[in-house]
Every structure is written in C-alpha cells, then in structure tokens.
Amino acid sequence: MIRWIGVLLVKILDWILSKFAGRLAGRLATSLGWITFYIAMLAALAGVIAALVAGLSTTLPSDLARGLALVKPRNLEVCISAIYSTKVALWVFRQKKQILEWEQMRSFV
C-alpha cells in the first residue's frame, strides 16, 4: 500500500515537473528567438548603411568627390559604423531588457 502511494506521488511530481520544464523551455526559446531576430535584422541594417556610405563616394561626380575628399576624413565609414554600432548595441540591450520584463510579467502556469 505504501509502495503504491509512493509510486503515485512520484508520477504526480514527474508530471508537474515536466509541465513546468516544458513551459519554461518554450518561453525561453521564444524570448531567445525574438532577441536573435532583432540582432540579425540590426546587423543587416548596419551592413546596408556601411555599404551605402562606402558607395556614396563612388557615385558622386569627380569634381564633387575630390572636393568631398578634402573635407571628409579617410576613416569616415569606420566612424559612422562605430557610432551606429554603439546605438544598435544600446537598442538591443534595451529590447532584451524589455522582452525579459514582459516574460516575467506573464503568468507562468
């Protein structure tokens, strides 16, 4: 009789823990999926902006390109990329924090 009660309690505990772990894994996977999606989209946007800045000087007329070369530093693309990357990193951090706060506010079970 005691053995039967022990087996029943172990099965109930196993069921509760499996439900808990399943929901936790699902929520964690969803959060990580959204964060990965945001980072991928921002990385693609950073690449596009860097390509646009680099391609800007090749499409200008020659006189304007020479005049711009007198004013524009050689590492302008690197500077713009560094500034943009910093802004993107800050935005990603804020979004990650917001997503984690939303996940904590959701009902767990």
C-alpha positions in Angstrom: 0.0 0.0 0.0 2.8 2.4 0.9 4.7 1.5 -2.2 1.6 2.3 -4.3 1.3 5.7 -2.7 5.0 6.4 -3.3 4.7 5.5 -7.0 1.6 7.7 -7.3 3.4 10.6 -5.7 6.5 10.2 -7.9 4.3 10.1 -11.0 2.4 13.2 -10.0 5.7 15.0 -9.2 7.1 13.9 -12.6 4.0 15.2 -14.4 4.2 18.6 -12.6 7.9 19.0 -13.3 7.6 18.0 -16.9 4.8 20.6 -17.4 6.9 23.2 -15.6 10.0 22.4 -17.7 8.1 22.4 -20.9 6.6 25.8 -20.4 9.8 27.2 -19.2 11.7 25.9 -22.2 9.0 27.2 -24.6 9.1 30.7 -23.1 12.9 30.7 -23.1 13.1 29.6 -26.7 10.5 32.3 -27.7 12.5 35.0 -26.0 15.8 33.9 -27.4 14.2 33.6 -30.9 12.9 37.2 -30.8 16.2 38.6 -29.5 18.1 36.7 -32.2 15.7 38.0 -34.8 16.3 41.6 -33.7 20.0 41.3 -33.6 20.1 39.7 -37.1 17.9 42.5 -38.5 20.0 45.2 -37.0 23.2 43.6 -38.2 21.8 43.5 -41.7 20.8 47.2 -41.4 24.3 48.1 -40.2 25.7 46.3 -43.3 23.4 48.2 -45.6 24.3 51.6 -44.1 28.0 50.8 -44.3 27.6 49.8 -47.9 25.7 53.0 -48.7 28.3 55.2 -47.1 31.1 53.4 -48.9 29.2 53.5 -52.2 28.4 57.2 -51.8 31.8 58.4 -52.9 31.9 56.1 -56.0 28.6 57.6 -57.4 29.5 61.3 -57.0 30.8 63.3 -59.9 34.5 63.5 -60.0 34.8 67.2 -59.0 32.4 66.8 -56.1 34.2 63.6 -55.0 37.6 65.5 -55.0 36.0 68.3 -53.0 34.4 66.0 -50.5 37.8 64.1 -50.1 39.3 67.4 -48.9 36.7 67.6 -46.1 35.8 64.0 -45.4 38.3 62.1 -43.2 39.6 58.8 -44.6 38.0 56.8 -41.8 34.5 58.3 -42.1 32.9 54.9 -42.8 34.6 53.4 -39.7 33.5 56.3 -37.5 29.9 56.1 -38.8 29.9 52.3 -38.3 31.3 52.7 -34.7 28.6 55.3 -33.8 25.8 53.2 -35.4 27.1 50.0 -33.8 27.1 51.7 -30.4 23.5 52.9 -30.9 22.5 49.4 -32.1 24.1 47.7 -29.1 22.3 50.1 -26.7 19.0 49.5 -28.5 19.5 45.7 -28.4 20.2 45.8 -24.7 17.0 47.8 -24.1 15.0 45.5 -26.2 16.4 42.4 -24.4 15.6 44.0 -21.1 12.1 44.8 -22.2 11.5 41.3 -23.5 12.7 39.8 -20.3 10.4 42.1 -18.3 7.5 41.1 -20.4 8.3 37.5 -19.9 8.4 38.0 -16.1 5.1 39.7 -16.1 3.3 36.8 -18.0 1.5 34.3 -15.9 3.8 31.3 -15.6 1.5 28.3 -15.3 
